[in-house]
Amino acid sequence: MLIEQPPLILRWLYPKALWRMDRNDKSVYLTFDDGPIPEITPWVLDLLDKYQIKATFFLVGDNVRKHPEEFKMILERGHRVGNHTFNHIRGFEYLSENYLANTDKANELIKSDLFRPPHGHMRWVQYYTLRDKYRIVMWDLVTRDYSKRLNGFDVFLKVKKYVRNGSIITFHDSLKSEKNLKYALPRSIEWLLKEGYTFKVFD
């Protein structure tokens, strides 16, 4: 549970970051990290179109550079985008100056007011600098669709177990998540709709 649904002590590390939205509203915020890539992102977009759902994609700048058509598809279909650094780097492993420069480089292509740090962490200096430029979006439920220890059914069960009003749910449109994502995402969407949840994006 420390991974799937972060405890309050972890949420307190980054005050003003968005971990969960309105707990009185039966809605969820579907997000996808690490794209865009031609192998997965169009499939995700087609599925979202099928259910008339809008989502938020936290994009790696270098993937946007390599796959501009997929980036264009996300925008044209009315989804939100956010910055996920240019090279998907870990904040703790980089000097703040270099990490912030990598983020700025990504935003030259992405042009968003939303940011999510890869792996969900960054140094405090990085956080306090970035929060003046972006709304920093974390998560209330990370599905772990990327894990080799889980199968698609496991991922689906995590959605059912941990989702709640206002949950920010994280999937990944990446090759390492492909098998689990293609099993769990459509089943999760159908289950959430059946349970009465609506899907929202960040203002």
C-alpha positions as CSV (number, residue, x, y, z in Angstrom):
1,M,0.0,0.0,0.0
2,L,3.0,2.3,0.5
3,I,3.4,2.3,-3.3
4,E,-0.1,2.0,-4.6
5,Q,-1.6,4.6,-2.2
6,P,1.0,6.8,-0.6
7,P,0.5,7.5,3.1
8,L,0.0,11.0,4.5
9,I,3.6,11.3,5.7
10,L,4.8,10.9,2.1
11,R,2.2,13.4,0.8
12,W,3.5,15.9,3.4
13,L,6.9,15.9,1.8
14,Y,5.6,18.0,-1.0
15,P,3.0,20.5,0.3
16,K,0.7,21.9,-2.3
17,A,1.4,19.1,-4.8
18,L,-1.8,17.4,-6.0
19,W,-2.2,13.9,-4.6
20,R,-5.9,13.6,-4.5
21,M,-8.7,15.8,-5.7
22,D,-12.2,16.4,-4.2
23,R,-13.0,13.5,-1.9
24,N,-16.6,14.5,-1.9
25,D,-16.9,14.2,-5.7
26,K,-17.3,10.6,-7.1
27,S,-14.8,11.2,-9.9
28,V,-11.3,10.1,-10.8
29,Y,-8.5,11.6,-12.8
30,L,-6.9,9.1,-15.3
31,T,-3.2,9.8,-16.0
32,F,-0.6,8.2,-18.2
33,D,3.2,8.5,-17.8
34,D,6.2,8.0,-20.0
35,G,4.8,8.4,-23.5
36,P,4.2,9.2,-26.2
37,I,5.2,6.1,-28.2
38,P,3.7,4.8,-31.4
39,E,3.3,1.2,-30.1
40,I,1.0,2.1,-27.2
41,T,-0.2,5.7,-27.1
42,P,-2.6,5.4,-30.1
43,W,-4.2,2.3,-28.6
44,V,-4.8,4.2,-25.4
45,L,-6.3,7.1,-27.3
46,D,-8.6,4.9,-29.2
47,L,-9.8,3.2,-26.0
48,L,-10.4,6.6,-24.4
49,D,-12.4,7.7,-27.5
50,K,-14.5,4.6,-27.2
51,Y,-15.6,5.5,-23.7
52,Q,-15.6,9.3,-24.4
53,I,-13.1,9.8,-21.6
54,K,-10.5,12.6,-21.4
55,A,-7.2,12.0,-19.5
56,T,-3.9,13.6,-18.7
57,F,-0.6,12.4,-20.3
58,F,2.6,13.2,-18.5
59,L,5.1,13.2,-21.4
60,V,8.8,12.6,-21.7
61,G,10.3,15.4,-23.8
62,D,12.6,13.1,-25.8
63,N,9.6,10.9,-26.7
64,V,7.7,14.0,-27.9
65,R,10.8,14.9,-30.0
66,K,10.9,11.4,-31.5
67,H,7.2,10.9,-31.9
68,P,5.6,14.2,-32.8
69,E,2.6,12.6,-34.6
70,E,1.6,10.8,-31.4
71,F,2.0,14.0,-29.4
72,K,-0.2,15.8,-31.9
73,M,-2.8,13.0,-31.6
74,I,-3.1,13.5,-27.9
75,L,-3.7,17.2,-28.3
76,E,-6.1,16.9,-31.2
77,R,-8.3,14.5,-29.2
78,G,-8.7,17.0,-26.4
79,H,-6.5,15.5,-23.7
80,R,-4.4,17.4,-21.1
81,V,-0.6,17.1,-21.2
82,G,2.1,17.5,-18.6
83,N,5.8,17.6,-18.3
84,H,7.7,14.5,-17.1
85,T,11.2,15.8,-17.8
86,F,13.1,15.4,-21.1
87,N,14.9,12.2,-20.2
88,H,12.8,10.7,-17.5
89,I,15.4,11.4,-14.8
90,R,15.3,10.9,-11.1
91,G,15.5,14.1,-9.1
92,F,17.7,12.6,-6.3
93,E,20.3,11.5,-8.8
94,Y,20.9,14.9,-10.4
95,L,22.1,18.3,-9.3
96,S,19.1,20.6,-9.1
97,E,20.5,22.9,-11.8
98,N,20.7,20.0,-14.2
99,Y,17.3,18.6,-13.3
100,L,15.6,21.9,-13.7
101,A,17.3,22.4,-17.1
102,N,16.1,19.0,-18.2
103,T,12.6,20.0,-17.2
104,D,12.8,23.3,-19.0
105,K,14.1,21.5,-22.1
106,A,11.0,19.2,-22.1
107,N,8.6,22.1,-21.7
108,E,10.0,23.8,-24.8
109,L,8.1,21.0,-26.6
110,I,5.3,20.2,-24.3
111,K,4.3,23.7,-23.1
112,S,2.2,22.8,-20.1
113,D,1.5,24.1,-16.6
114,L,1.5,20.6,-15.2
115,F,4.5,18.6,-14.0
116,R,5.0,15.1,-12.5
117,P,8.4,14.0,-11.4
118,P,9.6,10.6,-12.7
119,H,9.5,8.0,-10.0
120,G,7.5,10.4,-7.8
121,H,10.4,12.1,-6.1
122,M,12.7,15.2,-6.3
123,R,14.9,17.2,-4.1
124,W,13.3,20.0,-2.1
125,V,15.1,22.7,-4.0
126,Q,13.8,21.2,-7.2
127,Y,10.3,21.0,-5.8
128,Y,10.2,24.5,-4.5
129,T,11.5,25.9,-7.8
130,L,9.1,23.9,-9.9
131,R,6.0,24.6,-7.9
132,D,6.4,28.3,-8.9
133,K,6.2,27.3,-12.6
134,Y,3.8,24.3,-12.5
135,R,1.0,22.6,-10.7
136,I,2.8,19.5,-9.5
137,V,0.6,16.4,-9.9
138,M,1.5,13.2,-8.0
139,W,-1.0,10.4,-7.5
140,D,-3.5,8.8,-5.2
141,L,-3.3,5.4,-6.9
142,V,-0.4,4.1,-8.9
143,T,-1.4,0.9,-10.7
144,R,2.1,-0.6,-11.0
145,D,1.3,-1.8,-14.5
146,Y,5.0,-1.6,-15.2
147,S,5.9,-4.3,-12.7
148,K,7.1,-7.7,-13.9
149,R,5.9,-9.2,-10.7
150,L,2.2,-8.4,-11.5
151,N,-0.1,-9.6,-14.3
152,G,-2.9,-7.6,-15.8
153,F,-5.5,-9.1,-13.5
154,D,-3.3,-8.0,-10.5
155,V,-3.3,-4.5,-11.8
156,F,-7.0,-4.4,-12.3
157,L,-7.5,-5.6,-8.7
158,K,-5.3,-2.8,-7.5
159,V,-7.6,-0.3,-9.2
160,K,-10.7,-1.9,-7.6
161,K,-9.0,-2.1,-4.1
162,Y,-7.5,1.4,-3.8
163,V,-9.7,3.8,-5.9
164,R,-11.8,6.3,-4.0
165,N,-13.4,9.7,-4.6
166,G,-11.0,12.1,-6.2
167,S,-8.3,9.5,-6.9
168,I,-5.5,10.5,-9.4
169,I,-4.9,7.2,-11.1
170,T,-1.6,6.5,-12.8
171,F,-1.0,4.1,-15.7
172,H,1.9,4.1,-18.2
173,D,1.7,4.2,-22.0
174,S,5.1,2.4,-22.3
175,L,6.4,-0.8,-23.7
176,K,7.2,-2.3,-20.2
177,S,3.5,-1.8,-19.3
178,E,2.0,-3.0,-22.5
179,K,0.7,-6.4,-21.5
180,N,-0.7,-5.4,-18.2
181,L,-2.1,-2.1,-19.5
182,K,-4.0,-3.7,-22.3
183,Y,-5.6,-6.1,-19.9
184,A,-6.3,-3.8,-17.0
185,L,-7.1,-0.5,-18.6
186,P,-10.4,-1.4,-20.4
187,R,-11.6,-3.5,-17.5
188,S,-10.8,-0.7,-15.0
189,I,-12.6,1.9,-17.1
190,E,-15.7,-0.4,-17.4
191,W,-15.7,-1.2,-13.7
192,L,-15.3,2.5,-12.7
193,L,-18.1,3.5,-14.9
194,K,-20.3,0.8,-13.5
195,E,-19.5,2.0,-10.0
196,G,-20.7,5.5,-10.9
197,Y,-17.4,7.3,-11.2
198,T,-16.9,10.1,-13.7
199,F,-13.6,10.9,-15.4
200,K,-12.1,14.4,-15.1
201,V,-9.0,16.3,-16.2
202,F,-7.2,19.1,-14.4
203,D,-8.5,22.6,-15.0
